[in-house]
């Protein structure tokens, strides 16, 4: 095969700027291997890049900061042809073309080999979501007996974090904008489901807050958390910049504000953790939160679905 189908973001704009095009299959070069993409999780950062909020990204670009698939042509003996791999971050879908395609040429250092029997759409829902959730919980230091509030609970990362934290023995509360999504949160391990704006209804302030909404709520999260507790911003559902941020005025004395970026767990840094996540999904310890699977041809509809906040969990695209 010399050509492939890819969803190309031709310029900044609405979902309609994603166009299905025939492109040459990328030529393998030193340090990079060709992956036949079997699935790609969709992420809000791709939505924001498509909207024009990533100044470093030049269009046209094949978006997609994560994918799973099979090594088609390798330049690394540790990554044999036919191996199942996952990749996240490392500027894929930004500096170079990403997962919204039938094939992706990716740096060897990003590829995480896996052995699994999970269906492709389930496997595709895991890497960015669970690596972010686990990394953020580690940054928070959540453990048994702690109380955790997740803001943006019905996002894919929020639901994964709820499952992990409740498994650790933490008492989990989470917010949603839609009352109809309460059942999904309860199934993910959330003990207290709150509508956005009702966070003050918690009987006692949480010891930890995982803020996946981000810029618009970070200052409020610092007011909500128990004095001396920790807030971790690990999502950008509301954008990337906190307006008029005044640290001394906004961070109560002794309270901690931290962050987690999933790029810290790319490649070898996250491989063992991802393999543990896959094992936990296979054995039923974690419940995968696949909300809806779209074909690559339906990428415009998938972005519209994501932009309209219709998902409860992960949206996945498959070639």
Backbone torsions as a table, in degrees:
resi	resn	phi	psi	omega
1	UNK	NA	128.7	-179.3
2	UNK	-106.5	-16.7	177.2
3	UNK	-125.9	162.4	179.7
4	UNK	-143.8	162.2	174.3
5	UNK	-93.5	139.0	179.6
6	UNK	-146.3	150.0	172.9
7	UNK	-92.6	111.4	-174.5
8	UNK	-103.9	128.0	171.9
9	UNK	-84.4	107.2	-170.0
10	UNK	-83.2	-21.7	178.2
11	UNK	-168.4	172.8	176.1
12	UNK	-73.0	140.5	179.1
13	UNK	161.5	-159.1	-179.4
14	UNK	-76.3	-178.0	-177.5
15	UNK	-54.6	-27.4	-176.0
16	UNK	-67.9	-11.0	178.4
17	UNK	-79.5	-2.6	173.5
18	UNK	-88.1	117.5	-176.9
19	UNK	-121.3	136.1	174.9
20	UNK	-79.9	122.1	-178.4
21	UNK	-132.4	156.6	171.0
22	UNK	-89.3	121.3	179.2
23	UNK	-122.9	157.0	172.8
24	UNK	-63.8	139.8	171.5
25	UNK	-63.6	129.1	-176.0
26	UNK	-59.4	142.0	178.0
27	UNK	-81.6	133.5	179.8
28	UNK	-67.4	141.9	176.8
29	UNK	-139.0	166.8	-176.1
30	UNK	-53.8	132.2	177.4
31	UNK	84.3	-2.9	-178.9
32	UNK	-128.2	148.4	176.3
33	UNK	-129.0	152.8	-178.6
34	UNK	-93.1	126.9	-179.5
35	UNK	-112.5	129.8	170.6
36	UNK	-82.5	112.4	-173.1
37	UNK	-73.9	129.9	177.3
38	UNK	-108.4	-15.4	178.0
39	UNK	-176.4	150.1	178.6
40	UNK	-139.8	122.7	172.6
41	UNK	-70.8	142.0	177.7
42	UNK	-94.6	145.0	-173.3
43	UNK	-135.2	151.7	180.0
44	UNK	-63.0	-29.2	179.9
45	UNK	-63.8	-33.1	177.0
46	UNK	-68.8	-37.2	176.6
47	UNK	-60.9	-43.7	-178.0
48	UNK	-71.3	-35.6	174.5
49	UNK	-61.8	-45.3	178.4
50	UNK	-59.6	-34.7	-179.5
51	UNK	-75.4	-11.6	177.6
52	UNK	102.3	16.3	-176.0
53	UNK	-95.1	12.2	177.5
54	UNK	-117.7	91.1	-171.9
55	UNK	-58.8	-26.8	-177.4
56	UNK	-79.2	-15.5	-175.4
57	UNK	-84.3	130.2	178.1
58	UNK	-107.5	134.3	179.1
59	UNK	-97.4	152.6	1.1
60	UNK	-72.7	151.0	-178.7
61	UNK	-149.5	138.2	169.3
62	UNK	-83.3	113.1	-177.6
63	UNK	-76.6	178.3	176.0
64	UNK	120.6	101.1	-177.1
65	UNK	-88.5	3.6	177.2
66	UNK	-154.5	157.1	172.4
67	UNK	-165.1	164.1	169.3
68	UNK	-128.3	154.4	-179.4
69	UNK	176.5	-156.6	-174.8
70	UNK	-125.3	135.4	177.0
71	UNK	-65.0	122.0	-178.4
72	UNK	-97.7	-37.8	177.1
73	UNK	-148.3	126.0	-170.0
74	UNK	-116.8	148.9	170.5
75	UNK	-118.6	16.0	-177.9
76	UNK	-134.9	119.8	179.5
77	UNK	-57.5	-25.4	178.9
78	UNK	-77.7	-6.1	179.6
79	UNK	-125.7	73.0	-175.0
80	UNK	-67.2	153.2	175.3
81	UNK	-58.3	137.4	-177.9
82	UNK	94.2	-10.2	180.0
83	UNK	-71.1	141.2	172.6
84	UNK	-79.3	132.7	-178.2
85	UNK	-138.8	158.7	169.6
86	UNK	-126.9	155.5	176.5
87	UNK	-144.9	141.0	175.0
88	UNK	-139.2	147.5	168.7
89	UNK	58.2	-143.2	-176.8
90	UNK	63.3	25.7	179.8
91	UNK	74.0	11.8	173.7
92	UNK	-66.8	141.9	-176.0
93	UNK	75.4	6.1	-179.5
94	UNK	-131.6	-67.2	175.6
95	UNK	-80.5	-27.5	177.4
96	UNK	-142.9	163.4	-172.5
97	UNK	-63.7	143.7	-173.6
98	UNK	-111.8	-144.3	-164.7
99	UNK	-84.9	-4.3	-178.6
100	UNK	-82.0	57.4	-175.1
101	UNK	-160.8	169.0	177.1
102	UNK	-75.3	-27.6	177.6
103	UNK	-136.6	148.7	175.8
104	UNK	-136.7	130.4	173.4
105	UNK	-90.8	116.1	-170.4
106	UNK	-128.4	148.1	176.8
107	UNK	-62.2	136.4	179.7
108	UNK	-54.0	-35.1	-176.3
109	UNK	-67.1	-15.6	177.8
110	UNK	-88.4	-18.1	-169.7
111	UNK	-81.6	129.2	-179.3
112	UNK	-113.4	107.1	-178.8
113	UNK	-68.4	142.6	-178.9
114	UNK	-138.6	152.8	167.6
115	UNK	-122.8	121.5	-174.2
116	UNK	-157.6	156.2	174.3
117	UNK	-108.4	5.6	-178.4
118	UNK	-66.3	145.9	172.8
119	UNK	-60.6	151.0	-175.5
120	UNK	-57.6	-40.9	-176.7
121	UNK	-67.6	-30.3	175.9
122	UNK	-72.6	-46.9	178.7
123	UNK	-58.7	-39.7	-178.3
124	UNK	-65.4	-21.5	-177.8
125	UNK	-82.7	-7.0	-168.5
126	UNK	-95.6	-45.5	-163.7
127	UNK	-56.5	-65.4	-176.7
128	UNK	-63.7	-39.8	-176.8
129	UNK	-63.2	-55.1	-173.9
130	UNK	-77.6	-32.5	175.0
131	UNK	-64.2	-40.4	177.9
132	UNK	-66.5	-45.1	-178.6
133	UNK	-61.4	-48.4	-178.6
134	UNK	-66.9	-42.0	179.1
135	UNK	-62.2	-40.0	179.7
136	UNK	-68.3	-40.4	178.2
137	UNK	-65.7	-36.5	176.1
138	UNK	-65.4	-40.9	178.6
139	UNK	-63.8	-35.5	177.5
140	UNK	-72.8	-31.4	-174.6
141	UNK	78.8	33.6	-178.0
142	UNK	-73.3	136.4	177.5
143	UNK	-148.0	-172.7	-179.6
144	UNK	-58.2	135.2	178.1
145	UNK	88.4	-12.2	177.4
146	UNK	-78.0	161.3	173.3
147	UNK	-114.6	130.2	-173.7
148	UNK	-124.1	128.9	170.4
149	UNK	-106.4	124.2	176.4
150	UNK	-105.6	118.6	177.3
151	UNK	-98.7	122.6	-169.1
152	UNK	92.0	42.6	-169.6
153	UNK	-66.6	-29.1	-177.5
154	UNK	-90.9	6.1	167.8
155	UNK	-69.0	161.6	-178.7
156	UNK	-60.9	-40.5	179.3
157	UNK	-67.9	-39.1	179.4
158	UNK	-60.9	-43.3	-178.9
159	UNK	-70.4	-36.8	176.4
160	UNK	-65.8	-43.0	179.3
161	UNK	-63.1	-38.0	177.7
162	UNK	-61.9	-43.8	-179.7
163	UNK	-63.4	-43.9	-178.6
164	UNK	-67.9	-47.7	-175.3
165	UNK	-66.1	-41.1	178.7
166	UNK	-65.6	-34.5	176.0
167	UNK	-65.3	-27.6	178.0
168	UNK	-78.9	-12.9	-178.6
169	UNK	99.8	13.1	176.0
170	UNK	-84.0	152.8	173.4
171	UNK	-91.1	119.7	-168.9
172	UNK	-110.1	130.0	168.1
173	UNK	-116.3	152.2	-179.4
174	UNK	-150.8	151.8	-179.3
175	UNK	-106.0	152.4	173.1
176	UNK	-146.8	154.0	176.8
177	UNK	-86.5	-13.0	-173.7
178	UNK	-126.3	118.8	-178.1
179	UNK	-59.3	-28.3	-179.0
180	UNK	-67.3	-11.5	-180.0
181	UNK	-95.3	4.4	-176.4
182	UNK	-61.0	-40.1	-177.8
183	UNK	-61.5	-37.9	179.2
184	UNK	-66.1	-37.4	178.5
185	UNK	-67.8	-43.0	178.2
186	UNK	-59.7	-42.6	179.3
187	UNK	-64.5	-26.6	179.9
188	UNK	-83.1	-3.8	177.5
189	UNK	110.3	9.3	-179.0
190	UNK	-82.2	126.0	-180.0
191	UNK	-85.7	-30.7	-176.9
192	UNK	-130.1	110.8	178.7
193	UNK	-97.2	127.5	-177.8
194	UNK	-123.9	142.4	169.5
195	UNK	-78.1	147.6	177.2
196	UNK	-51.0	132.7	-178.7
197	UNK	97.8	-13.5	-178.7
198	UNK	-102.1	15.3	-175.6
199	UNK	-58.5	-30.9	-178.6
200	UNK	-68.6	-9.5	179.1
201	UNK	-73.7	-13.9	176.6
202	UNK	-59.6	134.0	-175.1
203	UNK	-63.5	-37.4	176.9
204	UNK	-130.5	146.2	179.7
205	UNK	-61.4	141.4	179.1
206	UNK	-70.5	150.5	177.2
207	UNK	-76.2	-22.7	-178.1
208	UNK	-141.0	143.5	173.6
209	UNK	-127.3	125.8	171.3
210	UNK	-101.3	109.6	-175.0
211	UNK	-101.4	106.2	179.7
212	UNK	-99.0	-6.8	174.7
213	UNK	-79.7	-44.3	166.6
214	UNK	94.3	-115.6	-166.3
215	UNK	-56.2	-43.1	-173.2
216	UNK	-79.8	-15.9	-174.0
217	UNK	-119.6	-6.8	-174.3
218	UNK	-58.0	-45.4	-179.5
219	UNK	-63.7	-39.2	178.3
220	UNK	-66.7	-36.9	178.1
221	UNK	-62.5	-36.0	177.5
222	UNK	-65.8	-28.7	175.6
223	UNK	-78.3	-30.1	-176.1
224	UNK	-77.8	-36.7	-172.8
225	UNK	-68.1	150.4	176.1
226	UNK	-56.3	140.7	178.3
227	UNK	-56.4	126.9	-175.9
228	UNK	90.4	-3.7	178.4
229	UNK	-81.0	-170.5	-173.9
230	UNK	-130.1	135.8	172.5
231	UNK	-113.0	131.4	174.4
232	UNK	-118.7	121.5	173.8
233	UNK	-92.9	117.8	-176.4
234	UNK	-135.9	17.4	180.0
235	UNK	-147.4	166.2	-176.6
236	UNK	-135.9	39.8	-179.1
237	UNK	-59.1	-25.4	-179.8
238	UNK	-110.5	12.1	-179.3
239	UNK	113.4	-175.3	-168.7
240	UNK	-112.2	-13.1	-174.2
241	UNK	-117.1	131.8	174.3
242	UNK	-86.0	116.6	-177.2
243	UNK	-70.8	139.7	173.5
244	UNK	51.1	45.4	-177.1
245	UNK	-75.4	121.9	178.3
246	UNK	-120.8	96.9	-171.7
247	UNK	-54.7	-47.0	-175.7
248	UNK	-66.3	-36.7	-179.8
249	UNK	-77.3	-32.6	-170.5
250	UNK	-98.1	-19.9	179.9
251	UNK	-102.7	111.4	178.8
252	UNK	-58.9	145.7	-178.0
253	UNK	-55.1	129.3	178.2
254	UNK	86.9	-15.5	177.1
255	UNK	-82.3	145.5	-174.4
256	UNK	-110.7	137.1	173.8
257	UNK	-117.1	122.9	178.2
258	UNK	-133.5	-178.6	-178.9
259	UNK	-147.5	162.7	172.4
260	UNK	-138.0	137.0	178.2
261	UNK	-122.6	125.1	-173.7
262	UNK	-65.2	-15.7	176.6
263	UNK	-60.3	-21.9	178.9
264	UNK	-67.4	-19.1	-177.9
265	UNK	-113.6	29.4	177.9
266	UNK	-79.8	153.7	173.6
267	UNK	57.3	-136.4	-174.6
268	UNK	-59.0	-29.6	-178.0
269	UNK	-65.0	-27.6	-177.6
270	UNK	-113.0	-2.4	-171.7
271	UNK	-61.0	-48.3	-178.2
272	UNK	-64.5	-40.1	178.4
273	UNK	-63.7	-43.3	179.6
274	UNK	-63.9	-39.9	177.5
275	UNK	-62.5	-36.0	177.2
276	UNK	-67.9	-40.5	176.8
277	UNK	-59.9	-47.3	-179.7
278	UNK	-58.8	-43.8	178.5
279	UNK	-61.5	-42.6	-179.1
280	UNK	-66.8	-32.3	174.8
281	UNK	-71.3	-42.7	179.5
282	UNK	-61.1	-34.8	-176.7
283	UNK	-94.2	1.0	175.6
284	UNK	87.0	3.6	177.4
285	UNK	-67.8	-42.4	174.1
286	UNK	-108.9	147.4	179.0
287	UNK	-106.5	116.7	179.7
288	UNK	-65.6	143.1	-174.5
289	UNK	-113.5	61.2	177.5
290	UNK	-80.1	115.4	-179.8
291	UNK	-83.6	-48.8	-176.1
292	UNK	-158.0	143.8	179.1
293	UNK	-112.8	127.7	178.2
294	UNK	-113.1	146.7	168.7
295	UNK	-75.1	157.8	179.3
296	UNK	-56.7	-36.1	179.0
297	UNK	-62.4	-20.9	-177.6
298	UNK	-102.5	25.7	-174.9
299	UNK	-63.5	-32.4	177.3
300	UNK	-63.3	-46.4	178.4
301	UNK	-63.3	-36.6	179.5
302	UNK	-64.5	-43.7	178.7
303	UNK	-67.8	-37.0	177.5
304	UNK	-64.6	-41.9	178.5
305	UNK	-60.2	-43.8	179.8
306	UNK	-68.1	-42.9	-177.2
307	UNK	-66.7	-30.0	179.5
308	UNK	-85.8	5.6	176.5
309	UNK	58.5	38.6	-179.4
310	UNK	-85.6	-17.4	-173.0
311	UNK	-80.8	147.1	167.1
312	UNK	-120.5	89.3	-172.8
313	UNK	112.6	-153.3	-168.8
314	UNK	-94.1	137.3	171.3
315	UNK	-101.8	133.3	-174.8
316	UNK	-126.0	142.2	172.6
317	UNK	-113.3	136.8	178.1
318	UNK	-125.3	136.7	178.8
319	UNK	-64.4	NA	NA
